[in-house]
Amino acid sequence: MKDKQIDLHRVITVIISIVWMAFQTYIILGKPMNPMLQVPVHLVFALAIIYLYNPIDKKNEKLRKLKFLDYIFYAGILFLAYYYICETVRLQSRVPYFSALETIDIVAFFVLCIVLLEAVRRTLGWNLIIFIAIFVLYALFGQYLPRSSGLRSTSIRPLEFVELISMSSGGILGTPLTTSATYLFYFMIFGALFSTCGGGQLLIEIGLKFGKGHGGPAKAAVISSGLLGMVSGSAVGNVSTTGVMTIPMMKKVGYTPEQAGAIEAVASTGGQIMPPIMGIGAFIMAEMLGVHYMEIAKSAIVPALAYYLAIFLVVDFIARKNTNNIESKGFNVQPILPRIYLLLPAIVLVYFIITGMSLMRSAAYAIAVILVLNIINPKRAAWKDVWNAMLVGCKQAASIAIPTAAVGIIIGVVVNSGLATKLSSLMMKLGSSGMFLALVLSMIGCMLLGMALPTVAAYMIANILFVPTLTKLGVDRLAANMFVFYFGI
């Protein structure tokens, strides 16, 4: 009976993933869809995937008696799908903050918040929820703060709060989630397929070619993580692919386990700042700045190279200082040139982005190239593995959609309560004695956010809290965004 339940769970997960991919394909091939339908439907799919992959008893079998809660949340997700699909005409035509709210709107608000926050808890823990709770309390009770604090606000009325968070582009359905729905989904699929069909392994092996001399395995970890980061933009993806080879080799030649793990972690983290395909925060940055993504990527080239050069030098110094004279003769890898064609999808992706094609279509064409190459490749990946990679891509896309949606609550509160302006005024007073102090305070704030939250959430919160101040002090908008992005990472 238990095996049948597991099989049924798997079948449902696969079916929802297929329908989600079909929906996202329709967005490319079909007619343009109104954001007030496209974005919430994207979120509904993401929520369904997250709950299917993270049942309440996943980490603790003692919670199996609470399994009924999962079915309540599934019902909530179905209700949200019904609400945003069936009410889409009214939601699109109503006048924000003027048209009266209906009972179903208020019910949908509570269901959306509960289902979304529980999804955050299951995937990211309590940290982001605590941040959200603090800002929501400020929105509702900010008027009671002392005037001397400089943070007192005119509180948002409850019905206005409902409309802001769940019925407008200023809350959960705002720019970050729109970015997830319009092109981040496709980049997740591309990354998963590129890795499975040989491109990711090839980049790793190119990096391993440098694993000779002092600190060879550590240098290989740095270079392979940098190369893989150019197309993955993921710290976790880098660690899970390059780390399984480089960490054991680093330990074998004399690095301590702590050093090996730290080197791999730091090198893989740089994948988020390595062009041309940077971390998710960089795509959201382009959307929020209203510039083409290549402007972000071009600006990041020198800092990214400097980052990896610094790591490369550090691991070399560690190797030379070590009394065991850490040294390696290198790794045995297969010939590179006969497989260089596997990099074609990444080249196609970068070419289309540079020529000005939309990120969504650029990623879609690159995915098509991967699939075609896998058909003609004599050493093609098994189609079962290709299919599993697409399912993994859906899971990763869902993991991105959830925090971007949740952070929309914070963004809505900060912007509409005037908190951003008040914080900016306070920091301006500090910055009046010199920009350096304002930069240091912003740096510390971003690092604290980065320690508690995933990169995308840390960047978006830092963006609304610190970037306005830095720009008022004369820092270029792009530079200010890069500043908080790097320290958030």
N, C-alpha and C positions, 0 to 999 in steps of 0.2 A: 504493500500500500504506500509506504514511504517513497519507494522508487518511482511509483506512478505519479505521486505528487511532485517529485523533483522533475520528472519528464514534462508534466503539464506546465510547471513553472517555466521550464526552459522554452517550451513551445510558445507560450504567451510572450515571453521576452523577445523571442525571435520575430514573432508576428508584429509586435509593436515597433521593433527596430525597422522592419521592412516597410511598414506604413509610414514611419517617420522619414526614412530615406526617400520614399516615393513622394511624400509631401515636399521635401526640400528640393527634389528633382523638378517637381511641378513649378516651383518658384522660379527656377532657371528657364524652363522650357515653355511654361504657360504664360498667362497674362499677369501683369503686376498685381499684387495683392495689397489691400489696405493694411497698414501697420497694426491697426486695432483688431485685426483678425489674425494676421500672420504671426505677430509676436506672441500673443497669448497661446495660440495653438502650439507654437514651438516650445513654450514653457510647459504646456500640458504634457507633451511627449517626454520632455526632459524629466519632469516629476515622475511620470510612470516608470521610466527606465531606472531612476534612482531608487524608487521604492522596491522594484523587482530585484535589483541587485543588492539591496540593503534591507532585508526583512528585519523585523524588530528583534528576532532571536538569532541574528547572524553571529554576534560575538558572545552571546550568553544564552545557552540552551534553557536556562532557568526561566527566561522570559517567554518561553513558548506558550505559557498559559495566557499571555497577552496578545497572541497571534490575531485575535479578533480585531485588534486595533488596526492592523494592516488593511483589513477589508473595509474598515470605516474610512481610512485614508484613500483607498482605491475608489470608493464611492464619492469621496470629495473631489478627486481628480476628474471623474466622469461628470460630476455636476459642473465643474469649471469648464470642461469642454462644451457641455450643453449651453452654459451661460454665454460664453464668448462667441459661439457659433450662431446660436438662435437670436441673440440680442445684438448682433453686430451692426445691423442697420440703425437701430436706435442709438447705440453707443457712438457711431460715426456722425450722426446728424445732430445730436444734442449739443447745447451750448454749455461748455464747461463752467461750473460754479454758478450757473444761472438756472439751468433746467433742474427740476425737482428730482430727487433720488427716489427710486422705487424700492420696495422691500427686498426684492431679489438682488438689488445692487449691494445692499448692506450685508445680506447673507453671503453673497459672493466674496465680499471683502474679508469677512471673518474666515471663511473656508480657505481662501487663497493664503492669507497670512499664516494660519495654523499649519496647513499642508506644506507651505514653503519653508517655514521655520523648522518644522520637524525634519524635512529633507536636509536642511543645513546641519542640524544636530547629528543626523546619521552619517553624514559625509565629512563634516569639518569639525564636529565637536561643539562646545559651548562658547568658544571665544567670540565668534562673529555674532552669535545671538546676544551675548552680553553687550557688545558694542551697539547693536540695533536697539536693544531695550533702553540703553542710556539716552540715545537720541530721541526715541519715541517719548520717553518721559519728559525730556526737554521740550518737545513740541507741545505736549499737553499741559505742562506745569511750569514752563519757563517764565511765565509772568510773575511767579512768586519768588524768583531769585532776587537777592538784594541789588538795589541800583548801583551800589558801589562796586559790584563785581564786573560791571560792564557787559554782562551777558544776559541781562534781563530782556525778555522779549514779549511781544503780544502773542499769546498762545493761539495755535491753530484750532479752530472749532472742530468738534468731532465729525460732523458731516462733511466739512471741508477736507478733513484728514482722510476720510473714506474715499472721497473722489480723487484726491491727490495720489493716494497710494495705489489704487486698483483700477482707476478708470481714466487715467491720463498718461501722457508721455513723460510726466515729471516724477514718477515713482517707480514701482516695480517694472512697468512696461516701458521704461525710459531708454536712453541711448545705449547704455551698456548691454541690456538684453537684446535690443534691436541689432546691435553689432553681432551678438552671438547667433541670432536668427538669420542674418543676411549673409555672413561669410565665414564666421569662425567654425561653424559646423563643417563646412567643406574642407577647411584646413585640417581639422581633426581626422577626417576620413583620409585625406591625402597623406598625412604623416603616418598613419597606421598602415596604409597600403604600401607606401614607399619603403618602410622598414621591412615589411613582410616579403616583398618582392625582390629584395636583394640590395636596394640602394643604400639603406641604412648600414647594413653589414659591410658594404664596400667602403663607405666613408670611415667606418671604424678601422678597417684593415689598412686603409691609407695612413691613418694616424699611427697604427701599430708599427708601420715601416720605420717610424722615427724612434722606436724603442731600443736604441743602442747607446752604449757608453754610460757615463755617470747618470744614475737615476733614470735609466731607460724606460722601465715600465711606467714610472710616474710621468715622464715626458710624453709617453704614448697616451696615457690617460688624458693629459691636458690637450694634446693635439686632436685626438679622436673625439673628445667631448666638444671641442670647438667646431670641428667639421660637422659632426652630427647635429650640433646646435644650430648650424646654418639653415637646416631644413626642418628641425623638430620644434625649436623654441621652447623645449620642455626640460626642466631640471630632472624631474622624476623619470622621464623617458630616457634621458642620457645615462643616469645612474643605473637603471635596470638593464641597459644594453651594453654599455662599455664597462661598467663596474664588475660584471660577472667575470670578465677576462682580466682586467687590469689590477683589481684589488688583490686577488690571490698572487699574481706575479710580483706586485710591489712587496707583499709580505715575504715572498720567497727569497727576494734578493736583499732583504735587510730592513725595509721600512717597518715600523711598528704598526700594529693594526689600527691604532688611532690615527697615525700619519696617513696610512693608505686610505682610510675612510674619509678623512678630512680633505685630502687632495682630490679624490674623486668627487666629493660633494661640492667643493668650491669650483672645480673645473666644470662640472655639469650645470651648476647654477648659472654660469656665464652663458649657457645656451639661450637664456632669455634675453640677452642683450646683443647677441651675435646676428647681424644681418646675413642674408636678406630676409629670412623668416624668423622674426624675433618672438618673444613671448606674447601671450594674449593681451597683456596690458598695452603693448605697443600698438596693436590694432585699435584698441579702444581709444588710445591717445590720439591716433589719426582722426578718428571719428569725432572726438570731442573738440579737437583743434580745427576741424574742417579743412584738413590738408590731405594731399595724396599720401598713401602709406610710404611710398618711396622717399618722400622728404624725411620721414622719420628714420628709415633704414640708412639713408646716406649720412645723416647726422650722427648715427650710432657707430659708424665704421671705425673711426679712430679710437674712441673710448673702448670699444670691444677689443680691438687689437692690443691696446695698452693693457687691458685687464689680463688677457691671456699671456702677454709677454711677461707681466709681473709674476704670474703663477709659474710660468716656465722657469724663470730665473730663481724663484724661491725653491722649487724642487731640485734644481741643479745645486744650489748652495747646500741644501740639506744632505744631498748625496755626497758632496765633496767633504762636508764636515764630519759625516759619520765615520767612525773609526773602522767600520767594516768595508769602507770604500765602495758603497753601493754601486754596482755596475752590472750591466746586462749586455749580452751579445745580440739582443733583439728577439723578435717574434718570428715564427715561421708562418707565413701567410701565403695564400694562393696568389698567382700572378694577377696584377691589377689591370693592366691594359686590355686584356681580352674581355673584361667585364665593365669597361668604362662607359659603355652605352647605357648602363643602369642608372646613370646620373642624368639622362636625358629628361625625365619628368621634372626634376628640379630646375634644369636649365630652361625648359619650356615655361615653367611657372614664373621664374624670374623675368624672362623675356616679355611675357604678356603683361606683367605688372609694370615693367619699365616703359612699355609702349603705351600705357595709359588705360588698358582694359580694366574693367571692374575686378575687384579682388575675388568676388564670387565666381565669375566666369573664368578667371585665370586659374583658380583652384580646380574648377570643374574640368577644364581642358587638360590640366596636368593629371588629374585622376584618370581621364580617358587614355592618356598616353601610357600610364602605368599598366592599365588593363590590356592595351594592345601589345605592349612589350611582353607582357606575361604570356600572351598567346603565341608569339613567334619565338620566344626564348626557349632553346632546347633544354635548358636547366630551369624551366619555369617552376614557380611555387605551386604547390597543389592548390586546386581551386577551393578545397575545404579550408586551407589556411587563408586564402584570399577572403573568403566569406567570413571567417572568424575575425580577420583584421577589420572588416567593415563593421562588425558588431562591436569590436573594441573601440573603433572610432566613434560610434554612436554613444557608447558609455562615457568616453572622454568628453564628447560634446555636451552630454548631460551634466557632467561634473563641472563644466565651465558655466553652463547656463544657470545653475542654481545659485552660486555666489554672486554672479553679476545681477541676477534678479533681486536677491536679498539686499545687496548694497544699494539698489535703487531706492529702498526705504530711507536709508541714511541720506542719500543725495537729495531726495525730495524734502526731507525735514530741514536739512542745512540751508538749502536754497530758499525755501518758502518761509522759514522762521526768521531769516535774517542773521542766522548764526555765523555764516561765512563772512558777512560784512563786519560783525562785531569782533570776531577773532582777528580779522584783517586789521581792524583799528588798533586792537591791543598789540599786535605784533609790529604794526607801523610805529607805535610809540617806542617799542624796544629797538626797532631798526633805525630810528632817527639818530641814534648815537653811533650808527655804523651798520652797514649791510651784513658784516661778518656775523654779528650776534644773531640776526634774524635767520641767516643761513644755518648756523649751528643749531638753533632751536628747531628749525624745520628738519634738519638732518636727524636729530635725536628723536623727534616725533615720528618720522618715517621709519626709522629703525625699530622703534617700539611697535609700530603697526605691523611691520614685516615679521617681527618675532611672534606675533600673536595670530596673524591672518595669512591666508594664501596671497600670492603676489597680486593677483587681479583685484582682490578686495582691498589690500593695503594701498595699492596705487590709486584706486578710485577715491578712497577716503582721504588720502593725502592730497589728491588733486583739488578737492573742494575745500580742504582746510588750509593748505599752505600756499598753493600756487597763486591765488589772488593777491596775497601779501607780497610775494616775491615779484610779481609783475608790477605792482604799484611802486616797488622800490627800484624799478628800472631793469629788472631781469627780463630778457626776451621770453615770450610765452613758451616757445619750444624748449629753450634751455631750462626754464623753470620746471616744465613737465618731465624732462629727462632727469633733472636733479632728484625730484621726489620718486621717480620710477626706479632709479639706480639704488637709492638708499632704502626704498621699500623692499627691493629684492635682497 
